[in-house]
């Protein structure tokens, strides 16, 4: 083959190769779609998760779970890396539990735990008792010394921590029943559309109560949803 033809063919080949590589087709290099996906995948950062020791402490587990999910989201961790990363943080009893779970699933022919949601479900089943939701609602949901705004945030946080979802009317009923009497008694029949609007009404009333000195006949406000009977007033002693 004449030298000029060889050079021409070489230039065309290089040009075509550059175009193919730039477009990411991978045909000339005989790259399979799976290999191409792996090559083109952006490099994931290495992260260190907080250790989890698996003690019988619901709060410790929920704090660990929330922190892990925050790190997964922040660093864009792919689904296939979540379970290996999470289980690397197991220490002590949690490591023993994980090893036992793998062995039992293998013995019974069950598929391995490959997804974070499946691992989280298994962990919640192990570390969150079935009665925890009931105790959480009965014992912890109360305004106490918190402001109305702080109490609303605390209620939402508790519900989110245990993954509970309720209808709007249920949340409103729970919110009202756990408010301090001195705040709740100042509001009875005032119309509202949803929980957010109801909270704003209570915040305004609370602010007025803080600004004004106490009197024998404080101003009463009314708050209720339409077509609902007024709530029963409580007597403060």
C-alpha positions as CSV (number, residue, x, y, z in Angstrom):
1,X,0.0,0.0,0.0
2,X,1.4,3.4,-0.9
3,X,2.6,5.5,2.0
4,X,0.1,8.3,1.3
5,X,-2.8,5.8,1.5
6,X,-1.5,4.4,4.8
7,X,-1.2,7.9,6.3
8,X,-4.7,8.8,5.1
9,X,-6.2,5.6,6.6
10,X,-4.3,6.2,9.9
11,X,-5.7,9.8,10.1
12,X,-9.2,8.6,9.4
13,X,-8.9,5.8,12.0
14,X,-7.6,8.2,14.7
15,X,-10.4,10.7,13.9
16,X,-13.1,8.1,14.1
17,X,-11.7,6.6,17.3
18,X,-11.6,10.1,18.9
19,X,-15.2,10.7,17.9
20,X,-16.4,7.3,19.2
21,X,-14.6,7.7,22.5
22,X,-15.9,11.3,22.9
23,X,-19.5,10.1,22.2
24,X,-19.0,7.2,24.7
25,X,-20.2,4.5,22.3
26,X,-17.3,2.1,23.0
27,X,-17.8,0.1,19.8
28,X,-14.2,0.1,18.6
29,X,-12.9,-0.9,22.0
30,X,-15.5,-3.7,22.3
31,X,-16.7,-2.4,25.6
32,X,-19.9,-4.0,26.9
33,X,-22.7,-1.7,28.1
34,X,-22.1,-2.9,31.7
35,X,-18.4,-2.1,31.5
36,X,-19.1,1.2,29.8
37,X,-21.5,2.1,32.7
38,X,-18.8,1.2,35.2
39,X,-16.2,3.3,33.4
40,X,-18.4,6.3,33.0
41,X,-19.7,6.2,36.5
42,X,-18.4,9.1,38.6
43,X,-16.0,8.2,41.3
44,X,-17.8,7.9,44.7
45,X,-16.1,9.3,47.7
46,X,-15.1,7.2,50.7
47,X,-17.0,8.1,53.8
48,X,-16.8,7.0,57.4
49,X,-20.1,6.2,59.1
50,X,-20.6,6.4,62.9
51,X,-20.2,3.1,64.6
52,X,-23.3,1.2,65.7
53,X,-22.9,-1.2,68.6
54,X,-26.4,-2.7,68.6
55,X,-27.3,-2.0,72.2
56,X,-31.0,-2.1,73.2
57,X,-31.4,1.6,73.0
58,X,-34.1,2.9,70.6
59,X,-32.8,6.5,70.7
60,X,-29.3,5.4,69.9
61,X,-30.5,3.4,66.9
62,X,-32.7,6.1,65.5
63,X,-29.9,8.7,65.9
64,X,-27.6,6.4,64.0
65,X,-30.1,5.7,61.3
66,X,-30.8,9.4,60.7
67,X,-27.1,10.3,60.6
68,X,-26.4,7.5,58.1
69,X,-29.2,8.5,55.8
70,X,-27.9,12.1,56.0
71,X,-24.4,11.0,54.9
72,X,-25.8,8.8,52.1
73,X,-27.7,11.8,50.7
74,X,-25.0,14.3,51.2
75,X,-22.4,12.2,49.4
76,X,-24.7,10.7,46.7
77,X,-23.9,7.2,47.7
78,X,-25.3,4.6,45.2
79,X,-27.7,2.0,46.3
80,X,-25.3,-0.9,45.8
81,X,-22.8,0.7,48.3
82,X,-25.2,1.6,51.1
83,X,-25.5,-1.9,52.7
84,X,-21.8,-2.6,52.6
85,X,-20.9,0.8,54.0
86,X,-23.6,0.6,56.7
87,X,-22.6,-2.9,57.9
88,X,-18.9,-1.9,58.0
89,X,-19.9,0.4,60.9
90,X,-21.3,-2.5,62.9
91,X,-19.5,-3.2,66.1
92,X,-19.9,-5.7,69.0
93,X,-23.4,-7.1,69.2
94,X,-24.6,-5.5,65.9
95,X,-21.8,-7.3,64.0
96,X,-22.8,-10.6,65.6
97,X,-26.4,-10.0,64.7
98,X,-25.5,-9.2,61.1
99,X,-23.4,-12.3,60.7
100,X,-26.2,-14.4,62.1
101,X,-28.7,-12.8,59.8
102,X,-26.6,-13.6,56.7
103,X,-26.1,-17.2,57.8
104,X,-29.8,-17.7,58.5
105,X,-30.9,-16.3,55.2
106,X,-28.4,-18.5,53.4
107,X,-29.6,-21.6,55.2
108,X,-33.3,-20.8,54.4
109,X,-32.5,-20.0,50.8
110,X,-33.6,-16.3,51.2
111,X,-32.0,-13.7,49.0
112,X,-29.2,-11.6,50.6
113,X,-29.9,-8.1,52.0
114,X,-28.8,-5.9,49.2
115,X,-30.8,-2.7,49.6
116,X,-30.7,-0.1,52.4
117,X,-34.5,-0.1,52.9
118,X,-34.4,-3.9,53.5
119,X,-31.5,-3.6,56.0
120,X,-33.3,-0.7,57.7
121,X,-36.5,-2.7,58.1
122,X,-34.5,-5.6,59.6
123,X,-32.7,-3.2,62.0
124,X,-36.0,-1.5,63.0
125,X,-37.6,-4.9,63.7
126,X,-34.7,-5.8,66.0
127,X,-34.2,-2.5,67.8
128,X,-37.7,-0.8,67.9
129,X,-40.2,-2.6,70.1
130,X,-43.8,-2.9,68.8
131,X,-45.1,-0.9,71.8
132,X,-42.6,2.0,71.2
133,X,-45.1,4.0,69.1
134,X,-47.8,3.8,71.8
135,X,-45.4,4.8,74.6
136,X,-43.9,7.6,72.5
137,X,-47.3,9.1,71.9
138,X,-48.6,8.7,75.5
139,X,-45.4,9.7,77.4
140,X,-43.4,12.1,75.3
141,X,-45.9,14.2,73.4
142,X,-46.6,17.1,75.7
143,X,-45.8,20.8,75.5
144,X,-44.3,21.2,79.0
145,X,-42.0,24.2,79.1
146,X,-41.7,24.4,75.3
147,X,-43.2,27.2,73.2
148,X,-46.0,26.2,70.8
149,X,-43.5,26.4,67.9
150,X,-41.0,24.2,69.7
151,X,-43.7,21.7,70.7
152,X,-44.9,21.5,67.0
153,X,-41.3,20.8,65.9
154,X,-40.8,18.2,68.6
155,X,-44.0,16.4,67.6
156,X,-43.0,16.3,64.0
157,X,-39.5,15.1,64.9
158,X,-40.9,12.2,67.0
159,X,-43.2,11.1,64.3
160,X,-40.5,11.2,61.7
161,X,-38.0,9.3,63.8
162,X,-40.3,6.3,64.0
163,X,-41.6,6.7,60.5
164,X,-45.2,7.4,61.4
165,X,-47.7,9.0,59.0
166,X,-51.1,10.1,60.2
167,X,-54.1,11.9,58.6
168,X,-54.3,15.6,59.1
169,X,-57.2,15.4,61.5
170,X,-55.4,12.9,63.7
171,X,-52.3,15.2,63.9
172,X,-54.6,18.1,64.8
173,X,-56.3,16.1,67.6
174,X,-52.9,14.9,68.9
175,X,-51.5,18.5,68.8
176,X,-54.5,20.0,70.7
177,X,-54.7,17.3,73.3
178,X,-51.0,17.8,74.3
179,X,-50.9,21.6,74.6
180,X,-50.7,23.2,78.0
181,X,-54.1,24.0,79.4
182,X,-53.3,27.7,79.9
183,X,-52.7,28.1,76.2
184,X,-55.4,25.7,75.0
185,X,-58.1,27.3,77.1
186,X,-57.6,30.7,75.4
187,X,-58.6,29.3,72.0
188,X,-61.8,27.5,71.3
189,X,-63.9,28.3,68.2
190,X,-61.6,30.3,65.9
191,X,-61.9,28.8,62.3
192,X,-58.8,27.2,60.7
193,X,-58.1,25.2,57.6
194,X,-55.2,22.9,58.6
195,X,-52.6,22.2,61.3
196,X,-50.2,24.9,60.0
197,X,-52.9,27.5,60.3
198,X,-53.9,26.3,63.8
199,X,-50.3,26.4,65.0
200,X,-50.0,30.0,63.8
201,X,-53.2,30.9,65.8
202,X,-51.7,29.4,68.9
203,X,-48.4,31.1,68.4
204,X,-50.1,34.5,68.1
205,X,-52.1,33.8,71.3
206,X,-49.0,32.7,73.1
207,X,-47.1,35.8,72.2
208,X,-50.0,38.0,73.4
209,X,-50.1,36.2,76.7
210,X,-46.4,36.8,77.1
211,X,-46.7,40.5,76.4
212,X,-49.7,41.2,78.6
213,X,-49.7,40.9,82.4
214,X,-52.1,38.3,83.8
215,X,-55.6,39.5,84.7
216,X,-58.6,38.0,86.3
217,X,-60.6,38.0,83.1
218,X,-58.2,37.3,80.2
219,X,-59.5,37.7,76.7
220,X,-60.8,34.5,75.2
221,X,-60.2,33.4,71.6
222,X,-62.2,30.8,69.7
223,X,-60.7,28.1,67.5
224,X,-62.3,25.2,65.8
225,X,-62.9,23.5,62.5
226,X,-66.2,24.1,60.8
227,X,-69.1,21.7,61.6
228,X,-67.3,20.6,64.8
229,X,-68.7,21.0,68.3
230,X,-66.8,23.4,70.6
231,X,-64.2,21.7,72.9
232,X,-65.0,21.4,76.6
233,X,-63.3,24.1,78.7
234,X,-61.1,22.9,81.5
235,X,-61.0,24.7,84.9
236,X,-57.5,25.7,86.1
237,X,-56.9,25.5,89.8
